[in-house]
Amino acid sequence: MEEYSRPKKRLFIGLMSAAVAALLLVGGVFGLVLKGVGLGKAMGALFMSLLILFLGFLVIAAAGVLLLVLTLYKGREILFLGRLRGLIVKVIYPMTLFLGAIFRIPRERIQESFVEVNNQLVRSRRIKVKHDRLLLLMPHCIQNNECRMRVTGDIRNCERCGLCRIPDLIDLGEEYGVDIFVATGGTLARRLIEEKRPQAVVAVACKRDLTSGIFDAYPLPVLGILNERPFGPCINTDFDLEKVKESIRHFVVPEKETTERPVEAVSGT
């Protein structure tokens, strides 16, 4: 049985800080080399312009790291971190994977840490959407591998035999009025997002699929929940139903309460 331990946000934050510091060091060395070589005025001006742009990017990245740490510490969004989330997801995350490979840190540990950091960033923004604008994506491997019913098209095809957690999802969808889909992989998940055009996503998947999904779905806010794999990857996996409920409640309120209190829809960009 696969063991599971709660991922640590500090791993991703540490690698992110190290990546920015390394780039600052490279920029400084490059500037000193450029000054020592003494190129012609035209070439010197060109390289200096590129160096200034590079250092400007690093300053923004360093500010993003600082704002991220403050947000994680305070538990609420600081300034314009919603915009810097794109920098973290699209640029800094690949850099941390590269740096982790250098220091031989398992890729899965970095992915787990990134999911935790992403989740806290999304929660700090306290986004609320209508129940029909939230999409819940589940992996197909939560269905019992011996089941002959196809639920990837419609989970209501489930016959509630009790061998997997699909019936729990059906009840969850009815309680909160959210769309729930079982995806066979990242390609189908991306197509569902394009077709349904949700304002927020709750996704259950393995480390690899969650990180790639968060990357591909940006700027949509995604709360990711790591699945449980008692029999190994991709077969009869499980999930924490309470975590799924809590993630749904973060974005919406139960349908029976929406008639009493309107929920404001906020864009995830």
WOHURA-V545920 format. One line per field, one symbol per residue. phi: phi as a letter, one per 40 degrees, with the letter a starting at -180 (. if undefined). psi: psi as a letter, one per 20 degrees, with the letter a starting at -180 (. if undefined). Layout:
BEGIN
phi=???
psi=???
END
This chain:
BEGIN
phi=.ccbbccbcccccccccccccccccccccccccccccgccdcccccccccccccccccccccccccccccccccgacbfbcdccdcccccbcddcccccccccfcddccccccccccdcccccccfcbbcdcbbbbbbcccccdccccccbccacccccfcgcacddccdcccccbgbcbbbbcicccccccccccfccabbbbacdccccccccccdcccbcbbccbbcbgcgafcbaccccccccccccbbddcccccbcbccbccc
psi=ppqpqpqphhgggghgghgggghggggggggggghhhlrrgghghghhghgggghgghggghhggghgghghghjqppclhhhihhggghghghhhgghhhgjlpphhgggghgggggghgghhilpprqhjjppopqqhiiqpiipipoihhoiiipjlijiajghhhghghhgikqppqoqiahghghhgghghlriqpppprrgghgghggghipjpppoppprpmhjrqkplrrrohhhgghgghhhrqqhiihhhoqppppqj.
END
